[in-house]
Amino acid sequence: MTEAHERRGRVPSWQERLDDPTAPLYTIGVVAELLGVDQQVIRRLDVEGIMRCARPSGNQRRYSRDDIALLSYALSLQAQGVSKAGISRILALERDVARLAAAQGDQVRIADGRAARGRARPGRGPR
């Protein structure tokens, strides 16, 4: 169950779980096959802290579609010669950029909502 579903207090259907890109559904074997790498490569990225996976039950690694995309990106950076420390830093910076962009988007939506409410009031023109 993903965090969003846990907060709502209900168990998602199998279709919702498959559609949820954050649901940790895939084992390390499946992910390794999809990415065309050995399982040990993925384990090393996890142990070194570059990639963290969910371990919902039985301490077995599980990966979401988002995790697989991130692993693929990390592996492509590694293939280009970027060090593991560099990969870790790039991923951290990209998370920060995404978080800031989302916060800025929230601020823009708030400002747009305020502007729309201001235009909707009759008799109020520009100052």
Residue, then its C-alpha position, 0 to 999 in steps of 0.5 A: m500500500t502506498e503512502a497516499h492510500e495509507r493516509r486515505g485508510r483504504v486498500p487500493s484495488w489491483q488496478e490502482r496499484l498497477d497504475d500507481p507509478t510509486a507502488p513498489l511491485y517489482t522484485i530485483g530480478v524483474v528490474a534487473e531483467l528489464l534494465g539488462v543488468d545483473q542484480q548485483v549492480i542494482r544491489r550495489l546502488d542500494v547499498e551505496g545509498i544512490m538508490r533506495c528501494a522499498r522492503p514491504s515484507g520479508n525484507q525483499r527489495r521491491y521497486s516501483r516504476d518511478d524507481i526503475a526510471l531512476l535506476s535507468y537514469a543512474l545507470s546511464l550516468q554511470a555508463q557516461g563515466v559519472s562516479k557514484a558520488g557524482i550520480s548521488r549528487i546529481l540525483a539529489l540536486e534534481r530532487d531539489v529542483a523538482r521540489l522547488a519547481a513544485a513549490q513555485g507551481d503552488q505559489v503561481r496557482i495561488a497567485d492566479g487564484r487570487a488574481a482571478r478572484g480579484r477580476a471576478r469582483p464587479g466594480r474593482g478595476p486596476r489601481 
